[in-house]
Amino acid sequence: MPTLARTYLFVPGNRPERFDKACAAGADAVIIDLEDAVPAEARDAARDAVAAWLSPARPVFVRINAAGTPWFERDLGLCGRPGVAGIVLPKAERAEDIARLELAGAKAVLPLIETALGIANLRVLAEAAPVQRLLFGSIDLRLDLGIEGDDEDALLMFRSQLVLASRLASLPAPVEGVSTAIDDAEQLRADTQRARSLGFGAKLCIHPKQLGPVGACFIPSAAELAWAQKVLEAAAASGGAAVSVDGRMIDRPVIERAQRIVDDAQKTGGPGA
């Protein structure tokens, strides 16, 4: 599993025949879902199936059920199991619940921010140990806040709050929520590119088809890489003097952004979409 994932693939916890396929699909990280993807009456059996399948040879994240639900206490038993890379906590709202996961043996926690109270407590949640990264639950947040329609600008403020809280807590860039359009690659790319432009660094996926387009959007494009290399070459040649690239003056923040693009491209093996 990469140090910093760009794609997280959900797989239903009541479909154990899909677990190995999900791990082989090419996602940076796999999340076995014991919550929304599983009918209430099947969640105990799904937990047993996950426990039987887990192995250190194929580490995965597990989305357990939210605190306060009938399944939360029983799900805690999975936290310290070998093969569990971390726990996704849905409807994360209180640092005390994250502390319980740590006490139960969770190596990492990914709070899923999808309620008004979760947004209100973002700073506290982001700074809690052992939080690894913040996840955005856009669909459930719309429901909780009563936001109708598909206008993504309605959630802009909340997305920016996740980005800010992550930066202040020295966490990696947060993870964007799911796109429900499985067969609309153009819409998926647009959703992902918009998330990246807002400061997100990864995205939740619900189907293997989504992994390629999503992953490519979080890799610097060939045009971005060419620009960054031009900036760095000009800065190096200037010897510290003021210099322009393509008619624009470049300063320290621009040079640092260019260096970040080059570094990201090196980590991922080349330009993306």
C-alpha positions in Angstrom: 0.0 0.0 0.0 1.5 3.4 -1.0 2.5 5.9 1.7 0.0 8.4 0.3 -3.0 6.9 -1.5 -4.7 8.7 -4.3 -7.5 6.2 -4.9 -9.5 4.4 -2.2 -11.8 1.7 -3.5 -14.9 0.6 -1.5 -16.0 -3.1 -1.5 -19.1 -4.3 0.4 -18.3 -6.3 3.5 -21.0 -8.8 2.8 -19.4 -9.8 -0.5 -16.3 -11.7 0.5 -15.9 -13.1 -3.0 -15.0 -9.6 -4.1 -12.4 -8.9 -1.5 -9.4 -10.4 -3.4 -10.7 -8.8 -6.7 -10.8 -5.4 -5.1 -7.2 -5.8 -3.8 -6.1 -6.7 -7.3 -8.0 -3.9 -9.1 -5.2 -1.4 -8.8 -6.5 0.9 -6.1 -3.9 2.5 -3.9 -6.0 1.4 -0.9 -9.1 -0.8 -0.4 -11.8 0.0 2.1 -14.0 -3.0 3.2 -17.4 -1.4 4.0 -19.4 -2.7 7.0 -21.7 0.3 7.0 -23.8 1.8 4.1 -23.1 -0.9 1.6 -24.4 -3.7 3.9 -28.0 -4.3 4.9 -28.6 -3.9 8.6 -29.5 -7.5 9.1 -26.3 -8.7 7.4 -23.8 -6.6 9.2 -22.9 -9.1 11.9 -22.3 -11.8 9.4 -20.3 -9.4 7.2 -18.0 -8.6 10.2 -17.4 -12.3 10.7 -16.6 -12.7 7.0 -14.1 -9.8 7.1 -12.4 -11.2 10.2 -12.0 -14.6 8.6 -10.5 -13.1 5.4 -8.1 -10.6 6.9 -4.3 -11.1 6.4 -1.2 -9.1 6.9 -0.3 -10.0 3.4 -3.1 -7.8 2.0 -3.7 -4.8 4.4 -7.0 -3.0 3.9 -9.0 -0.3 5.7 -12.3 -1.2 7.2 -15.2 1.2 7.4 -16.9 0.2 10.6 -20.4 1.4 11.8 -20.8 4.8 13.4 -20.5 5.4 17.1 -23.9 5.1 18.8 -25.2 2.3 16.4 -25.9 -1.2 17.6 -22.8 -2.5 15.7 -20.1 -0.1 16.8 -19.0 -2.0 19.9 -18.8 -5.3 18.1 -16.9 -3.7 15.2 -14.2 -2.5 17.6 -12.9 -6.0 17.7 -11.6 -5.6 14.2 -9.4 -2.6 15.0 -6.3 -4.4 16.1 -6.6 -7.4 13.8 -3.5 -8.2 11.6 -4.3 -7.0 8.1 -6.3 -3.9 9.2 -4.2 -0.9 8.0 -6.7 1.5 9.6 -10.3 2.2 10.4 -12.6 4.5 8.5 -15.0 6.1 11.1 -18.3 7.2 9.4 -20.2 10.2 10.7 -17.1 11.2 12.7 -18.0 13.9 15.2 -16.2 13.4 18.5 -12.5 12.9 19.4 -13.6 10.5 22.2 -14.8 8.0 19.5 -11.5 8.2 17.7 -9.7 7.6 21.1 -11.8 4.5 21.5 -10.6 3.2 18.2 -7.0 3.8 19.2 -7.6 2.0 22.5 -9.1 -0.9 20.6 -5.8 -1.2 18.6 -6.4 0.9 15.5 -3.1 1.8 13.8 -4.7 4.7 11.9 -8.1 6.3 11.7 -9.6 8.1 8.7 -12.6 10.2 10.0 -15.4 10.4 7.4 -16.7 14.0 7.7 -20.4 13.9 6.7 -22.5 15.7 9.3 -22.9 19.2 10.5 -21.3 18.3 13.9 -18.4 16.7 12.1 -17.8 20.0 10.2 -18.1 22.0 13.4 -15.5 19.8 15.2 -13.1 19.5 12.3 -10.1 21.0 14.0 -10.4 18.7 17.0 -10.9 15.6 14.8 -8.0 16.4 12.6 -5.6 16.8 15.5 -6.7 13.6 17.3 -4.3 10.7 17.3 -4.1 8.4 15.4 -5.9 10.3 12.6 -4.1 9.8 9.3 -6.3 11.7 6.9 -9.7 13.3 6.6 -12.4 11.9 4.2 -15.3 13.9 2.9 -18.8 12.4 2.9 -20.4 14.8 0.5 -23.7 12.8 -0.1 -24.5 12.3 3.6 -23.5 15.9 4.4 -26.0 17.1 1.8 -28.7 15.0 3.5 -27.8 16.2 7.0 -27.9 19.8 6.0 -30.9 19.6 3.8 -29.0 20.8 0.7 -31.0 19.9 -2.4 -29.9 19.4 -6.0 -26.5 18.8 -7.5 -24.9 22.2 -7.3 -21.3 21.5 -6.1 -20.8 25.1 -5.1 -23.2 24.5 -2.2 -20.5 22.3 -0.6 -17.6 24.6 -1.5 -17.3 26.1 2.0 -17.2 22.6 3.6 -14.6 21.2 1.2 -12.4 24.2 1.9 -12.8 23.7 5.6 -11.4 20.1 5.2 -8.5 21.4 3.3 -7.7 24.0 5.9 -8.1 21.7 8.9 -5.8 19.2 7.2 -3.1 21.8 6.6 -3.3 23.1 10.1 -3.0 19.6 11.6 -0.1 18.8 9.2 -2.2 16.0 7.6 -2.0 15.0 3.9 -4.5 16.7 1.6 -8.0 15.3 2.3 -9.9 12.7 0.3 -12.8 13.7 -1.9 -16.2 11.9 -1.6 -17.6 9.4 -4.2 -19.0 10.2 -7.6 -22.0 8.0 -8.2 -21.7 8.1 -12.1 -19.9 4.8 -12.8 -20.0 5.0 -16.6 -19.5 8.7 -17.1 -15.8 9.0 -17.3 -15.9 12.7 -18.4 -18.0 13.7 -15.4 -15.8 11.7 -13.1 -12.7 13.4 -14.5 -14.4 16.8 -14.0 -15.3 16.0 -10.4 -11.8 14.8 -9.6 -10.0 17.7 -11.3 -12.3 20.1 -9.4 -11.5 18.4 -6.1 -7.7 18.6 -6.9 -8.0 22.3 -7.7 -9.6 22.9 -4.3 -6.7 21.2 -2.5 -7.8 17.5 -2.2 -5.3 14.8 -2.8 -7.3 11.7 -3.3 -10.8 10.4 -4.0 -13.1 7.6 -2.8 -14.2 5.2 -5.5 -17.1 2.8 -5.7 -16.2 0.8 -8.8 -12.9 -0.4 -10.3 -13.8 1.5 -13.5 -13.2 4.8 -11.6 -9.7 4.0 -10.5 -7.8 4.9 -13.7 -9.5 8.3 -14.4 -9.3 9.3 -10.8 -5.7 8.3 -10.3 -4.6 10.1 -13.5 -6.2 13.3 -12.3 -4.0 13.4 -9.2 -0.8 13.0 -11.1 0.7 16.1 -12.7 -0.2 16.4 -16.4 2.4 16.6 -19.2 1.7 20.3 -19.6 2.0 20.9 -15.8 5.3 19.0 -15.7 6.7 20.9 -18.8 5.8 24.3 -17.2 7.4 23.3 -13.8 10.6 22.2 -15.5 10.7 25.5 -17.4 10.3 27.4 -14.2 13.0 25.5 -12.4 15.4 25.8 -15.2 14.8 29.6 -15.5 15.2 30.0 -11.7 18.5 28.0 -11.7 19.9 30.0 -14.6 19.0 33.4 -13.1 21.3 32.9 -10.1 18.8 34.3 -7.8 17.9 37.3 -9.9 14.3 38.2 -10.9 13.3 36.3 -14.0 10.2 35.8 -16.0 8.7 32.7 -17.7 6.2 33.0 -20.5 5.9 36.7 -19.7 5.2 36.3 -16.0 7.5 37.0 -13.2 8.3 34.1 -11.0 9.0 34.3 -7.2 9.6 31.8 -4.4 6.0 30.5 -4.1 5.9 29.8 -7.9 9.3 28.0 -7.7 8.1 25.9 -4.8 5.0 25.0 -6.6 7.0 24.0 -9.7 9.3 21.9 -7.5 6.3 20.2 -5.9 4.9 19.3 -9.4 8.2 17.7 -10.4 8.5 15.8 -7.1 4.9 14.5 -7.5 5.6 13.4 -11.1 8.8 11.5 -9.9 6.9 9.7 -7.1 4.1 8.6 -9.5 6.3 7.6 -12.4 5.4 10.3 -14.9 2.6 12.7 -16.1 -1.1 11.8 -15.8 -4.2 13.1 -17.6 
